Amino acid sequence: DGLSMLLEDSSKQRSAQIGIFKLQLDNQLDDAVFPVIIGPEPVAPDKQKPHVQLSVCQRKTASPDYPVTLVPYLSMLLQRTEVKIEETLVWHLIEFLNEMQSEVRQHAKKKSSAAAAAPPRRLAPSPSRDRVDSDTQNQHQQENKWHQQI
């Protein structure tokens, strides 16, 4: 009733479909004029469809030498939605964001003052880092070879 999911997998393709029947965002203020900020528009029970529906179909490639993901079908369906925002909520959100920004700045100041007090660290050469660089270089060489073949 609230969520539907369909997954299919065959030798040639993989597909997924997700449907959410009712999705809403409530206003948490005590004196809210509109208790629901975002929600589906009311419809007759016999005409109900998922409020949000996502579908994707992915083709499977036969060769590992062909590093491309094919997505022949990708869809998002959103039914009619009511949006009701009141001014009081907007001002509360602005106040909240300002407080968050202030806290982030205070944290950044503490972090930068602690970093300034600490001596700089030197990174020693790492065998694992050299291996990653070598793997990345090999991958780029393989991609270039593949592009030259085309």
N, C-alpha and C positions, 0 to 999 in steps of 0.2 A: 504494500500500500504506500510506503514512504520512499522506497528505493528499489530500483530494478537494475539488474546487471546481466548482460549476455556476452559470453566469450566464445569465440569459434576459432578453431585452429585446423588447417588442412595442410596438405603438402605444398600448396602454392601460395597461400595467404593466411594472415592472422587478422581477426577483427574483434573489436570490443565496442559495446554500447552500454552507456550508463544513463539512467534516468532518475531524476529526483522529483518526486511529485509535489512536495511543498517545501519551499525555501523562503525563509523570511528573516528579517533583521528587526529586532524589537528595540524600542526606545526605553532605556533603563532609568530615565528621570522620573522622580516621584509625581511631579505635577504635569506630565506630558499630555498635550492635547491629542496627539496622534500616537497611540501605543505601538503601532507597527510602522517602521520607517520604510522598509522595502518588503513587498510581499506580492503573491500572485493576485491578479484581478479575479474577483468572484465569478464563477461560471456554474452552469447547471451540472449536477452530479453525473448525468449521463454523457456530458461532453468534456469531462476532465481528461487532460493529457498531462504527461510529465511537465513540470514547470521549467526544468532545465534538462536538456538531453544532449549528450556528447557521443559522437560516433567516430570511429577511426578504422581504416582498413589498411593493412601493411602487406605489401608483396614480399615474398621470400625470394631472395636471389639464390641461384643455383651454384654460383661460383664465389669462393672466398676472395678471389682476385678482383672482384668487382665491388669496391667498398662504398656502395651507394644504397641508401634506404629509400625505397619507393613507397610513397603514400598516395595511392590513387584517389582516396576518399577521406575527407576530414570534414566534420560538420558539428556545429553547435547550434542548437535550437533553444530559444528563450521565448516562452509564452508571454502574453501581455502582463505587465508588471506595474503595480502602483508604487509610486515613490512619494512619500510625505515627510518633508523635513521642516521643522519649525526653527525659528530664530534662536530660541533659548538653547537648543541642542547645538547649533553652530557655534555659539559663544562658549559653551562648555567644552566643545572639541578644540577650539582655538586655545583656550586656557590650558587644557591638558597638553597640547602639543608644545606650548611655550614652556611648561614645567619640564617636559621631557627634554627639550632642547637645552635648558639650563642645566639639568643633571648631566647630560652628555658632555657639555662644556666643562663642568666641574671635574668630571672623571678624566677628561683629556688633559686638563691642567695638572692634576695629581700624577697622571701617568708620565707627562713630559718632564715634570720636576723630578720624579724618581729616576727617569732615564738620564737626565742631565747629571744627577749625583753619582750614578753608577759609571764605572770605567767602560770604555767601548770593548765589545767582545770581538775576537778575531775568529773567523771560520776556518777550520783546518780542512784541507782537501779530503773528500770523502769518496771511498771506492764506490759506494752505492750511487752517489751523484754522478760519477764518471760513467757508470753503467747506464743510468737513465739518459744521459746525454748521447751515449753511443746508440741506445735503442731509438731515440728520437731521430738521430741522423740516419739510421737504417730505414726507418719508416718513411722519411722524406725521400730517400733514394728510391724506394719501392714505388712511391706515389709518382715521382718524376718519370720512372721507367714506364709505368702504366699510362701516363699522359702522352708519352712519346709514341706508344704503340697505337694510340687512337689517331 
